[in-house]
Amino acid sequence: MSQPLDTALPFTTTPTTPDALYKKLGVYCVAWEQMVLNAMTYLLGGEYQGGSYEIREYLNGAFALIIPDQDAKKVVRYGHSEESMTLEAASFVANLMAFSACNSTAIDKEDEAGNLMLHDYYFALKDVVSGRYGFIIDASAGDGTRPLNEDELATVQTEAKPHPERTAILRMID
């Protein structure tokens, strides 16, 4: 008997293909994906043996490359921080680190559009982890984001659920 998924909700999954990532990140897709994988290796050290990732998309337009493993907790280290968390939670940390690193690259390249996009994805994913949705990523909006409309707000209020390991995830990145 399967247990209900205890994670940040709701989300949909997208096939993990280069095209799916390119549609989201453009020229940053390869670097971002590699940074997620490298961050997992860095965070977990010898406990990381790879895994089967899925792309999760959230109500606010955020997305993440996640290992959906909620079984055993692993020790995750970053700088002087150390937390015990699932591979799924570590995946959120790695994604946030990758968005931040790619954002720095966009700034160095003076790519204003890339900087804004990566900034928005970072904070949208952080909102997902926290279970609060402050904005929607929308490419048709002038600056790439917009406030939630009434229907979206109602959906968020009834369906949005923070990640159960949000405190540990946020401590790792803050």
C-alpha positions in Angstrom: 0.0 0.0 0.0 1.5 3.3 -1.0 1.7 6.2 1.4 0.5 9.7 0.3 3.3 11.9 -0.9 4.5 14.2 1.9 6.0 17.1 -0.1 5.4 20.6 -1.3 2.2 20.4 -3.2 0.6 20.6 -5.7 2.9 19.8 -8.6 2.9 18.1 -12.0 5.7 16.2 -13.5 7.2 16.8 -16.9 9.4 14.3 -18.9 13.0 14.9 -18.0 14.3 15.9 -21.5 16.8 18.5 -22.7 14.0 20.1 -24.6 11.9 20.5 -21.4 14.8 22.3 -19.6 15.7 24.4 -22.7 12.1 25.7 -22.9 12.4 26.9 -19.3 16.0 28.1 -19.1 17.2 28.7 -22.7 21.0 29.0 -22.8 21.3 28.3 -19.1 19.7 24.8 -19.2 22.9 22.7 -19.5 24.8 24.8 -16.9 21.8 24.7 -14.5 21.3 20.9 -14.8 25.0 20.3 -14.3 25.0 22.6 -11.3 22.1 20.7 -9.7 24.0 17.4 -10.1 27.3 18.9 -8.9 25.5 20.4 -5.9 24.0 17.1 -5.0 27.5 15.5 -5.0 28.9 18.4 -2.9 26.0 18.4 -0.4 25.9 14.6 0.1 29.5 13.6 -0.5 29.9 9.8 -0.6 26.3 9.2 0.3 25.2 10.5 -3.2 25.0 7.7 -5.7 23.0 9.5 -8.4 19.3 8.8 -8.9 16.3 9.0 -11.1 15.2 12.7 -11.3 11.9 14.1 -12.3 11.0 17.7 -13.3 8.3 19.0 -11.1 6.3 22.1 -12.0 4.4 24.1 -9.5 1.4 26.5 -9.5 3.5 29.6 -9.5 5.6 28.6 -12.5 8.5 27.3 -10.4 10.1 24.1 -11.4 12.8 21.8 -9.9 14.8 18.7 -10.8 13.9 16.3 -7.9 14.9 12.9 -6.8 11.5 11.7 -5.4 13.1 9.6 -2.6 11.5 10.3 0.8 12.9 7.2 2.5 16.1 7.4 4.5 17.5 10.7 5.7 21.0 11.6 4.7 23.4 14.1 6.3 23.7 17.1 4.1 26.6 19.6 4.5 27.1 23.0 3.1 29.8 25.2 4.5 29.3 25.1 8.3 25.7 24.0 8.0 24.7 20.4 8.5 21.2 19.0 8.3 19.6 15.6 8.1 17.1 15.4 5.2 15.7 13.2 2.5 17.2 13.1 -1.0 14.0 14.9 -2.1 14.7 17.8 0.3 18.4 17.8 -0.7 17.2 18.1 -4.3 15.4 21.4 -3.4 18.6 22.7 -1.8 20.6 21.8 -4.9 18.1 23.5 -7.2 18.1 26.7 -5.2 21.9 26.6 -5.3 21.9 26.1 -9.0 19.5 29.0 -9.7 21.7 31.2 -7.5 24.9 30.2 -9.3 23.4 30.6 -12.8 22.0 34.0 -11.7 25.5 35.1 -10.8 26.7 33.9 -14.3 23.9 36.0 -15.9 25.0 39.0 -13.9 28.6 38.5 -14.9 27.5 38.3 -18.6 25.4 41.4 -18.2 22.4 39.4 -19.3 19.6 41.3 -17.7 16.8 39.1 -19.0 18.6 35.9 -17.8 19.3 37.5 -14.5 15.6 38.4 -14.0 14.4 35.0 -15.1 16.8 33.1 -12.8 16.1 35.4 -9.9 12.3 34.8 -10.4 12.8 31.0 -10.6 14.9 31.1 -7.4 12.3 33.0 -5.4 9.4 31.1 -6.9 11.0 27.8 -5.8 11.7 29.2 -2.4 8.0 30.1 -2.1 7.1 26.6 -3.1 9.3 25.1 -0.3 7.7 27.6 2.2 4.1 26.9 1.0 3.4 30.5 0.1 2.9 31.9 -3.3 3.6 35.6 -3.7 3.6 35.8 -7.5 3.2 33.8 -10.7 6.0 33.5 -13.3 4.3 34.6 -16.6 6.4 35.3 -19.7 3.6 37.5 -21.1 3.8 39.9 -18.1 6.1 42.9 -18.5 8.7 41.9 -16.0 8.1 38.1 -16.2 5.9 37.9 -13.1 2.4 38.9 -12.0 0.3 38.7 -8.9 -2.0 35.8 -8.4 -5.6 36.2 -9.8 -8.6 35.3 -7.6 -8.9 31.8 -9.0 -5.2 31.1 -8.5 -5.3 32.5 -5.0 -8.2 30.3 -4.1 -6.4 27.2 -5.5 -3.2 28.1 -3.5 -5.3 28.6 -0.3 -6.9 25.2 -0.6 -4.1 23.1 -2.3 -0.7 24.6 -1.5 1.3 22.7 1.1 4.8 23.6 2.3 7.5 21.0 2.2 7.7 19.1 5.5 11.4 19.7 5.7 11.2 23.4 4.8 13.0 24.5 7.9 16.1 22.4 7.1 16.0 23.3 3.4 15.8 27.0 4.1 18.5 26.8 6.8 20.9 25.3 4.2 20.4 28.2 1.7 20.1 31.2 4.1 
